[in-house]
Amino acid sequence: MNKTLQHFELLKDFIKEKIMTRINHKLMWKNVNLLILIIVLLLTGCSSVPKDAPCIEGVDVEIMTTEEGVEFVRTPDTCLENLADWPYEPLYVEIDGLRQAYVDVGSGESGEKILLLHGQPSWSYLYRKMIPVLEGAGHRVIAMDHLGMGRSDKPIDPDYYTYQDHVDRLEAFIQELELDDAKLTIFVQDWGSLIGLQVVGTHPDWFDRLVVGNGFLPRFQEGTTPFPLPKNPRITRNLFHQAILKLPAQQEPIDWEKSPPSLGVETDLNYFSLWIDYARNDERFRPEVIVEAQTYYDLTPEEEQAYAAPFPSRIFMGGVRAFPGLINQLPGVTDSGWAGLGEFTNPFLSIWGNNDGGNLGNPVIQQTLIDHIPGSAGWDHVRLPEASHFLQDDQGEEIARRVNEFIEVTPQD
C-alpha cells in the first residue's frame, strides 16, 4: 500500500508539471485536480457499490426509535443463519434502550470467566476458533458485540457513536452480567483494546488477568486532532480502495528488523486519516473485505460471508463506519486509563500477530505495553509469525491454548 501511494504522488507531480507548462497558466487549480482525478480513475478503475444482501431483498427494513429518540435498526435473524463454524445463539442485555448482543458458553466448572472483545470491522465471530478451546478447558466464555456491530442494535447515524459511550457501555455490560468481581480474564484486540484497556485502567479491581493481542491505548494531547481528514478525499478514497483490493489473499511474511512496512510517523498518520475517511464515506467500504485484507491466511467465501452478515446494507453500517474516526475523540480522555494500567500488577500477557503491517503490529507498540504494565513481568510474551492483524482468525486455536496455559499457571486466590 505504501508503494501505491508513492506511485500516485509521482504521477500527480508529473501531471501537474506537464499541465502547468503546456496550457494557459490561468487555468484554475481545481481543474487540474479534476483532471488528475479523471486520470487516476481511468488507471485504477471504478468499482461498483456493493448490492444489498439477498436476505433483505424486497424487505422493508424496520427503523425503530428509543425513548430518547435514537433511530436504529436490527440485523434480521435470516441474515445471520447457518454461519460457518458459528453454532452459538445470541443473548442480549439492554443498555440505554439498545440491545447489546453476546454469546455466553461453557460450564465455568474451572471457576474462570473470560471476556473476549473484538474490534472494527469484525464482530464476535472473530473468536469462533478460540471459544471451543477455552470452553473445553472448563471456562465460562463471553464474547460481546459492540454497539453497531454483530447482532447488537445499530443506531443509523454515525455521529451517534462516541468513544466514551463505547467505554460506558462496556462498563455497564460487565456490571449487568455481574462480571465485576475481580475474577475475570479479559482478552482485547484492535478497538476492543482501545475500549477495554481504558476500562481495565480505570477499574483494575474488576480483572484477574489481562491478555492483549495487537492492541494499545493511545494517548494524545488534549485539544489536538491526531488524524485530520485528507484534503482531496475524492482522489484518496479511490486510491485507498484500489490499494485494499490489490493486497494478496495470502500475505507475504514481514521482517520488522530488515524491512519494516511502515515508512515513518508522518506516513502512518496519513494512512489512518485515509482509513477514517474511506470507512466513513466511501460507499464501496465492505467489512469482510477489510478483514480479509488483514488476515495472514485467505478466508473462505463462507467466512467472508459471515463477516458481511451483520451489515446487509449501508443503513446497518453506521457504527462500523464511524469507528476509525473515534480516534480523534481520544485526546485527553485516555490519560486516566493509561495511568491505571501503569499500576496494574495482576498477570498481563501479550500475544501478537507479527504480520500486522499497521501501527498496532509494530513491535515497539507491544514492548511499550510490556514495559508500562507491571503485571507483564515473568510471562512469555510472543509474536506469532503466521498471524496478521486479525490474529484470532489466523491462529485462534494456538492463542486460546496459550490463554488456557496462562490461566493455569496464575491461579486465583
N, C-alpha and C positions, 0 to 999 in steps of 0.2 A: 504493500500500500504506500510506503514511503517513496519508492521508486516512481510509482504512478504520479504522485504529487509533484515530484521533481520534473518529470517529463512534461507535465501540464504547465509548470511555471516557465520552462524553457520555450514551450510552444507559445505561451502567451506573450513572452518578451519578444519572440521573433515576429509574431503577428503585429504587435504594437510598432516595432521598428519599421517594418515594411509599409504599414498603413500610413504612418506619420511622415514618411519620406516621399511617398508617391502620390498622395492625394492632398487635397486642399487642407492646409493646416487649420482652417476654421472649422473643420469637422468636429462636432461635439464629442467629448469623451464617452458619453453614454452610448453613442452609435458604435464606437469602437468596441465597447463592452458587448453590445448586441451581436456584432459580427463574430467576436470571439466565442460567444455562447453558441451561435449557429454552427461554427466550425467544430467546436468540441462535441456538440450533439451529433453531428454527422460522423465524426471519427469514432465515437463510443457507442452510438446507437441509443435509441429511446425505448426503454422497457415499458410495457403497458401496466396500468394499475391493476392489482390483483382483484379478481372477482370475489363476490360473496361466496361463502361456503355453501355446499348443497343443503346442509341441514337447516338453513334459514331461507332457502329459495321459496318464494311465494308466501312467506310468513311475515305478518306484521309484527315487528319487534315491539314488545310492550315496554313503554317508558314509564317507570314508577317514580314516585316522589316521596321523600322522607317528610316527617313533620316539620323539619326545618327548611323544607323547600328544595332539597338537593335532588336533582333528576339523575336516575341511574338505571342501568339495565342488568339483567342476569343472563348469563350464557345458558341457552336451552340445554336440558339434560341430553337431548338427542345428539347434540354436537360432541358430547363427551362420553359416548357409549363405546364399549369394546376397544378401548385404547390399548396399544401393545404393552404388555407386562405391567398393567396397572389395574389390579382387581379391587382396589380399595374404594369403599363407599365414603362419601364426604359427610362430615359433621359440620355444624355451624354454631357460632356464637354471635349474638347481635351486639354491636358496639355503635353507639350514636345513630341508631336506626338503620345500620347497614350490616349485612351478614359477612362475617369473616369465616372462610372455609378452612377446614383442616382434616387430616386423617389422623387417627389415634388407634394404634395397633400394638399388640404384644401383651403378654401376660403380666409383665412387671414383676415376675417372681424373683428377679435378681435384686429388686429394691431400687433399681436405677431408672430414671426418666431422661430421655434425650429429646431435645427440641431442635429441629432442622429448619433453617431459614434460607430460602432461595434468594436470588437477585433478579435482575432485569436482562432480557425479556422472558425469563423462564417462569416456571411455577413448581409446585411440589413434585410434579412428575420427574423433575431432575434427580430426585432421590430414590427412584424406583429400584436401582441396583444396590443401594445401601440399606434400605428398610428391611429386606428379608434377612440380611446378615445380622443386623442389630437386633431384630426381633428374635432371631434364632438363638441369641445369647441370653434370652430371658428378660430383655429390657422392654420397657414401655417406650414407644417411639411416636412422637408427634411431629407432623410436617405441616406447616401453616402456609396458606396462600396470602400474600399481602393484598391489601385492598386494590381492586382494579386488575388483579391477576388471577389465573387459575379459575376456580369455582367461586371465588369471592365476588361480592357485588361490585359493580363497575360504574361509579359516577361518570357521567358523559363528558363533562367539562374538564379538560386537562388542567385548567387553573385551579380546580378544587383541591388537587393533591398538593400536599406540602410535606417537607421532610419532618417537621415537628409532629404532624398528625400521624405519620407512619410510626414514629417513636412512641407517641402516646397510645396508639392502638396496640402496639406490641406489649407495652406495659399492662394495658387493660386485659389483653388476651391472656397473658401469664397469670394475672390475678383471677380472672374468671375461671380458669381451669385449675386454680389453686396449685400452681406450679412454683410459687414463690416461697419455698420452704427450705432453701439452701441445699436441696438435694437434686438439683437439675444440672445436667450437662447440656451445653448449647453448642451447636455446630453452625457456623456462619460463613457465607461466601458472597462475593460481589456486593450488591446493595443490601443483601442480608447482613453483611458485616458493617456497613456504614450505619445501619439502623441498630443491629444487635449489639455492636460494641459500645454504642452510646448508652444503651440500657444496662449492659454489664458494668460500664464505668460508673454509672450513677446509682446502680442497685447491686453492688457486688455481693451483698449478703444473700441474694436470691440464687446464686450459682455455685455449684460444687466444682465444676470444671468448665474450661473454655477450649474449644477447638476452632481454628480459623484456617480456611483454605482460600488462597488468592483473594484476600480482602484487606481492608485497612480502615482507619478512622481519620480522614484528612482534617487538618485544621487550616483555616485561612484568616487573615487579618480582618477584623470587623470593618464593615463599610466598603469592602472591595468586591469586585466581580471577577472571580478567578478565571472564568471561561466565557469571555464575551462572544456573542454570535458573529458569524462571518459577515463581511461587508457585501459579498456578492453571492447570496445564497442560491440563486438560480444555477449558477455555474458549479458551485461546490457540492450541491446536492447530487447532481448528476455524476460528478466526479466520484463522490463517496459511494454512490450506488454501484457504479461500474467496478470500482475497486473491490467492493464486497463480493460481487458476482465472480470476479476473477480469482479469488482465493481458492486454492486447491481443496478438494474434499478431504484428502489425506495430507496432513501438514508435513512440512519438512522439519527435521529437528533443529532446535535453536541452541547455539552455543553462546551463552551470555558472556563468557570471558573473551572469546576470539572475535565474535561478530554479533554484538547485541543489536536487537531490532530497532531500538529507539535511537533517534538522531539528536536527542537533547531536549531540555526543558521547553524551549520555545516551540519546537515541532510538536511535542506531546500536548501542550496547551492547545495548539491549533487543531490537532486531531480531535480532542474531546469537544471542542467548540463545534466542529463539523458534525460530530456524532449527535450532540444536543439538537442541532438544527434539523438534521436528517430525520431523527426519530420523531421529533415533534411535528414536522411539517411536510415531509415527503410522503405522498400517497402510495409509493411503492414499498414503503417500510413493511417488512413482514418479520415477526418474531422468530419463526422457525428458521429463516434464512440466516439470521444473526447467530442463533445457537449453533447451527451447522458450521458457520464460518469460524467459530471459536471452540470447536472440539478437535482433538487430535485425530480421532478416527472418524470415518464417514458415518453419518447417521443413516439408518434405513429409511425408506419412504414412510413406513408406518410410524417411526419415531418422530420424523419431521411433522407428520400429520398430528401427532399428539401434542407437540409444542404449539401448533397452529390452532388446535381445537378450541381453546378458551376465547379466541378472537375471530369469530366467523365473519365479521365485517368491521368497518372502521369505527362505527359507533361504540363498539366494545373495547376500543383501544385507548381511551382517554388516559388511563393510568400507565400503561406500558409506554405510551408516547411521552408522557410527562417526566418519567423517572430520571433520565440523564440530566435534565435541566435543574433538578433539585439540588445539584451540587453547588449551585450559586446561592443557595439558601444557608449553606453551612458556616460562612464566616462569622466568628464569634459565638456560634451555637455549640460546637463540639468540644470546646476547651474543657468543659466540666467532665465530659466523658473520658477524654484523654488523660486528665489528671487522675481520675479514679482508676483507670487501667494501670497507671504507674504505681498504684498501691495494691493491685490485685495479686495476692500471694497464693491463691488456690491454683492447682495444676493447670497449666496452659500449654497446648500443643499446636504447632503449625504444620500443616500438610499442604504443600504447594504443587501445582502443575507447572513444571519447568517450561513448557512450550507455550505459555501465555505471553504473547509479544506486546501486550499493553502495559500500562503503568503498573497495574496490580500484579503482574507477573514478575516484575523486576526483583532480583534477589535482595536489593537494598531495602525494598518495602518489607519483605519478610524479616530481614535481620533487624530492621528498626523496631518491629513489634517484639521480637525476641529480646532485644536489649531493653525495651521500655517496660515490659510486663515482668515483674519479679517471679511470678509463677512459672516462667519458662525454664528455669534452671533445672538441669538434670534430665531433660527429656530429649528424645531422638527426633529433632525437627528435620523434615525431609523435603526434597524436591523430586517429584516423580517424573521421569524423563518422557514417558509416553502419555502425557496428560497436558491439556491446554487450559484455557480459562475455565471452561465448564468441566473441571476435573472429575466431578461426581459422575458425569456421563462416561468419561474415558476410563476411569479406574475406580468406579464406585465400590466394587466388592473389596478391593485392596484397602481403600480408605476406611471402609466400615470395619475391616479386620483390625486395622491399626487403632481405631477408636475403641473397639472392644478390648484390645490389649491394654490400652491406656487406662480404661476404666478399671480393669482387673488389677493393675499394679498401683492404683490410687484409691483404695477402699474408703468408703465414707466412715465417719466417726460413728 
